[in-house]
Amino acid sequence: MRAKIIINCLLISCLSFLFPCQPIHAQSATKGMNYVDLTTAAEKSVNAVVYIKTEFTQKNSVWDDFFGGTIWENLFGSAPSMYPVQAAGSGVIVSPDGYIVTNNHVVEDAVKATITLNDKREFNGTIVGTDPSADLALIKIDAEDLPYLTFANSDSVKIGEWVLAVGNPMNLTSTVTAGIISAKARQLDLSSRRHPTEETYLQTDAAVNSGNSGGALVNAAGKLVGINTAIASGNGFYTGYSFAIPSNIVKKIYFDLKEYGKVQQAFLGISIAELNASLAEEYGLDDVKGVYVAEVQEDGAAAKNGFQEGDVITHIDKMSVNSLAEVRGVLKTKSPGDKVQVNIVRNKEKITKNVTLLNNEGTTDIVRN
């Protein structure tokens, strides 16, 4: 019996040597490696996101969004044409001296904008400039040493990366929701808006509702990766998908509005078509990659650099482009006078062109209001 016990002990010792038990604290540390701490990002961003209350004295797009085609018209035949109206949204402080980025539709037609900080201080906001085509606006308040968010490189954001949406939905101030980046370079049909936008969006499943417009989408480091601007919903409430303007575009428009009061848009001077399998076959292309040059505009940047109808653009500044949204996304971050490297395929030959971008007047001059 004693010999049997000794043998069992020897077996257990051998097994322990071959398969050593991992300490409990080591197991916890291994599991912790996959844990993403978002608390610092949340704390940093809520202090840099503001509540914007706007006032209107006439019928405008905001009034139409809430009252057009509703019970007012059913009961009275038409909605009131003139009436005091208030609306609300969010904004992001992007500099310590009080510059705030928000959506254009948050402040459009407003006669007064009141900015409330997270610490409850209130300021009158001055609208520095707007870009309706991108649905962005810049506001300035008279304050110093404010908490603010720095811009992340939205081109480096990865699908599946954790993000936080920060804003003031439904008058619930300083609300933070979490999600991931679901898609990049998403193009939306926003033709129903007063100013249809031609934008490329980051898609996220972080919950966004009315009042989040103009708020921040931040990464785990607390840096701004986008401005929340739209939701995909049939009822006006969040149903799983929301969209943000990428920070690289926001940064460019912020700089232009601050320096010039007007966005300096850059153009290649071409019309393009997105490729699919049938078009690639029709055009005799080997790959369904890139975008097809359907037209080269006379005296545009592309025409001056020898582009031809039928060229296929595969990269702009080493970034692959396979959709109209991706081309717009790159060009939105550029200014007239910037030089870009464009890779094209022509009759199966790979060609690289260095192109100086132009404005819509065909020059590199600064355009002001």
Secondary structure as the mmCIF struct_conf table of DSSP 4:
data_model
#
loop_
_struct_conf.conf_type_id
_struct_conf.id
_struct_conf.beg_label_comp_id
_struct_conf.beg_label_asym_id
_struct_conf.beg_label_seq_id
_struct_conf.end_label_comp_id
_struct_conf.end_label_asym_id
_struct_conf.end_label_seq_id
HELX_RH_AL_P HELX_RH_AL_P1 ARG A 2 LEU A 18
BEND BEND1 PHE A 19 PHE A 19
HELX_LH_PP_P HELX_LH_PP_P1 PRO A 20 PRO A 23
HELX_RH_AL_P HELX_RH_AL_P2 ILE A 24 GLY A 32
TURN_TY1_P TURN_TY1_P1 MET A 33 ASN A 34
HELX_RH_AL_P HELX_RH_AL_P3 THR A 39 ALA A 48
STRN STRN1 VAL A 49 PHE A 56
BEND BEND2 THR A 57 GLN A 58
HELX_RH_AL_P HELX_RH_AL_P4 SER A 61 PHE A 67
TURN_TY1_P TURN_TY1_P2 GLY A 68 GLY A 69
BEND BEND3 THR A 70 THR A 70
HELX_RH_AL_P HELX_RH_AL_P5 ILE A 71 PHE A 76
BEND BEND4 GLY A 77 SER A 78
BEND BEND5 SER A 81 MET A 82
STRN STRN2 VAL A 85 ILE A 93
BEND BEND6 SER A 95 SER A 95
TURN_TY1_P TURN_TY1_P3 PRO A 96 ASP A 97
STRN STRN3 TYR A 99 THR A 102
HELX_RH_AL_P HELX_RH_AL_P6 ASN A 104 VAL A 107
TURN_TY1_P TURN_TY1_P4 GLU A 108 ASP A 109
BEND BEND7 VAL A 111 VAL A 111
STRN STRN4 LYS A 112 THR A 116
TURN_TY1_P TURN_TY1_P5 ASN A 118 ASP A 119
BEND BEND8 LYS A 120 LYS A 120
STRN STRN5 GLU A 122 ASN A 124
STRN STRN6 THR A 126 ASP A 131
TURN_TY1_P TURN_TY1_P6 PRO A 132 ASP A 135
STRN STRN7 LEU A 136 LYS A 140
BEND BEND9 ASP A 142 ASP A 142
BEND BEND10 ASP A 145 ASP A 145
HELX_LH_PP_P HELX_LH_PP_P2 LEU A 149 THR A 150
STRN STRN8 PHE A 151 PHE A 151
HELX_LH_PP_P HELX_LH_PP_P3 ALA A 152 ALA A 152
HELX_RH_3T_P HELX_RH_3T_P1 SER A 154 SER A 156
TURN_TY1_P TURN_TY1_P7 ILE A 159 GLY A 160
STRN STRN9 TRP A 162 GLY A 167
HELX_RH_3T_P HELX_RH_3T_P2 PRO A 169 ASN A 171
BEND BEND11 SER A 174 SER A 174
STRN STRN10 THR A 175 ARG A 186
TURN_TY1_P TURN_TY1_P8 SER A 191 SER A 192
BEND BEND12 ARG A 193 HIS A 195
STRN STRN11 TYR A 201 THR A 204
BEND BEND13 ALA A 206 ALA A 206
TURN_TY1_P TURN_TY1_P9 SER A 210 GLY A 211
TURN_TY1_P TURN_TY1_P10 SER A 213 GLY A 214
STRN STRN12 ALA A 216 ASN A 219
TURN_TY1_P TURN_TY1_P11 ALA A 220 ALA A 221
BEND BEND14 GLY A 222 GLY A 222
STRN STRN13 LEU A 224 ILE A 231
BEND BEND15 GLY A 234 PHE A 237
BEND BEND16 THR A 239 GLY A 240
STRN STRN14 SER A 242 PRO A 246
HELX_RH_AL_P HELX_RH_AL_P7 SER A 247 TYR A 260
BEND BEND17 GLY A 261 LYS A 262
STRN STRN15 PHE A 267 PHE A 267
STRN STRN16 ILE A 270 GLU A 274
HELX_RH_AL_P HELX_RH_AL_P8 ALA A 277 GLU A 282
TURN_TY1_P TURN_TY1_P12 TYR A 283 GLY A 284
BEND BEND18 ASP A 286 ASP A 286
BEND BEND19 VAL A 288 VAL A 288
BEND BEND20 GLY A 290 GLY A 290
STRN STRN17 VAL A 291 VAL A 296
TURN_TY1_P TURN_TY1_P13 GLU A 298 ASP A 299
BEND BEND21 GLY A 300 GLY A 300
TURN_TY1_P TURN_TY1_P14 ALA A 301 ALA A 302
HELX_RH_3T_P HELX_RH_3T_P3 ALA A 303 ASN A 305
TURN_TY1_P TURN_TY1_P15 GLY A 306 GLY A 306
TURN_TY1_P TURN_TY1_P16 GLU A 309 GLY A 310
STRN STRN18 VAL A 312 ILE A 316
TURN_TY1_P TURN_TY1_P17 ASP A 317 LYS A 318
STRN STRN19 MET A 319 SER A 320
BEND BEND22 SER A 323 SER A 323
HELX_RH_AL_P HELX_RH_AL_P9 LEU A 324 LEU A 331
TURN_TY1_P TURN_TY1_P18 LYS A 332 THR A 333
TURN_TY1_P TURN_TY1_P19 PRO A 336 GLY A 337
STRN STRN20 LYS A 339 ARG A 346
TURN_TY1_P TURN_TY1_P20 ASN A 347 LYS A 348
STRN STRN21 GLU A 349 THR A 356
STRN STRN22 LEU A 358 LEU A 358
TURN_TY1_P TURN_TY1_P21 ASN A 360 GLU A 361
BEND BEND23 GLY A 362 THR A 363
HELX_LH_PP_P HELX_LH_PP_P4 ASP A 365 VAL A 367
#
